[in-house]
Amino acid sequence: MILYSFRRCPWAMRARLALRYAECPVEILEVSLKAKPAELLALSPKGTVPVLSAGDTVLDESLDIMRWALARHDPQDWLLHAAPVAAQAADALIARNDRDFKAQVNLYKYAERYPEYSRQAYRQQAEPWLAELEALLTQHTYLLADHPSLADAALLPLMRQFAGVEPQWFAEAPYPRLRNWLQGWLESALFKAIMAR
């Protein structure tokens, strides 16, 4: 079982999180995105990471890899089988994160490439999402339950990226629960394990 990965890629990060949590015995191959190996391109011609090769199974979307891993082993119910309504909410959150928030993070992080607006303006465009997540965290320790779920693990890498653009601003922003949620993940043994060089 091999995962083609790139350490800082948010999509690869969340695939590694799920595989590690689900205790899948996977070999992680770090890929140079400037010199993609032929084996990776043979498995997935689009040439992006992550790509999981497990026997006859090849998956090249991070969310598919996460769900595949959790179907094998999910000791804390990250898939929220015990709460179907929350599971539906997780799907909706992840879809918005991957579509809307990803675009906002790109504009904010690389504001100099998009001079139509200032970095501050791009940050403000993303703040309703931060406020929404902050509100969810008033109800539970994690986004949708009192234990981690697929939504938490899927949203974490982009939120980490967002928080890293202006760390001082994020440290003082009016989102204390979101900040604590992020810090808890970053300090967790699971996250440290998947980010080890």
Number of C-alpha atoms within 10 A of each C-alpha: 13 15 26 24 24 19 20 11 15 22 22 25 24 26 29 30 24 27 22 17 20 20 15 15 10 15 13 17 15 15 18 12 12 6 7 15 13 11 10 22 13 10 16 18 11 10 16 20 26 30 24 27 20 12 8 5 10 16 18 22 16 22 20 13 24 23 18 18 21 22 11 12 17 17 11 13 15 24 23 21 10 10 13 11 11 18 19 12 15 22 14 12 19 19 15 13 21 15 11 13 22 19 12 20 22 16 22 25 19 14 18 12 10 14 10 10 12 14 19 11 14 20 19 14 15 19 16 11 16 18 14 12 18 19 15 17 21 12 12 12 15 20 26 24 17 11 14 18 21 24 24 22 20 26 24 21 22 21 19 16 17 21 18 13 16 15 11 10 11 16 12 10 13 13 18 14 17 24 19 13 17 20 12 12 18 16 10 11 11 15 20 13 12 20 14 7 7
